[in-house]
Amino acid sequence: MDDQPTLNAKLAELETLCAQLIQQHQALELEQQRWRQERKQLLDKNLVVKGKLEAMINRLRLLEQA
């Protein structure tokens, strides 16, 4: 009984699967990098808006006291 063709077929299948998994992994890493960049941008915008809001609240408090 010659298992060589069966083993070769399974090996080829595993090589294909491995290549697909490598591609998927690279795509996921790229997507993760994009999400991190977007998160950083949103956090930066949040800080800017928070600062503006605090400034407006302080101005309103000053107007109330005047």
C-alpha positions in Angstrom: 0.0 0.0 0.0 1.5 3.3 -1.1 0.5 6.3 1.1 2.8 8.6 -0.7 0.2 10.3 -3.0 -2.2 10.7 0.0 0.6 12.2 2.1 1.6 14.5 -0.8 -2.0 15.7 -1.2 -2.4 16.4 2.5 0.9 18.2 2.5 -0.1 20.4 -0.4 -3.4 21.1 1.4 -1.6 22.1 4.5 0.7 24.3 2.6 -2.2 26.1 1.0 -4.0 26.4 4.3 -0.8 27.8 5.9 -0.5 30.4 3.1 -4.1 31.4 3.6 -3.6 31.8 7.4 -0.5 33.9 6.9 -2.5 36.2 4.6 -5.4 36.4 7.0 -2.9 37.2 9.9 -1.3 40.0 7.9 -4.7 41.4 7.1 -5.8 41.3 10.7 -2.5 43.0 11.8 -3.1 45.8 9.3 -6.7 46.2 10.4 -5.6 46.3 14.1 -3.0 49.0 13.2 -5.8 51.0 11.6 -8.1 50.6 14.6 -5.3 51.7 16.9 -4.6 54.8 14.8 -8.3 55.7 14.7 -8.6 55.2 18.5 -5.6 57.5 19.0 -7.2 60.2 16.8 -10.5 59.9 18.6 -8.8 60.2 22.0 -6.9 63.3 20.8 -10.2 64.8 19.5 -11.8 63.9 22.8 -9.1 65.8 24.8 -9.5 68.9 22.6 -13.3 68.9 23.0 -13.0 68.3 26.7 -10.7 71.3 27.0 -13.0 73.5 25.0 -16.0 72.4 27.1 -14.2 73.1 30.3 -13.2 76.6 29.0 -16.9 77.3 28.1 -18.1 76.1 31.6 -15.5 78.4 33.3 -16.6 81.4 31.1 -20.3 80.7 32.0 -19.4 80.5 35.7 -17.6 83.9 35.4 -20.6 85.4 33.7 -22.9 84.1 36.5 -20.7 85.7 39.1 -20.6 89.1 37.3 
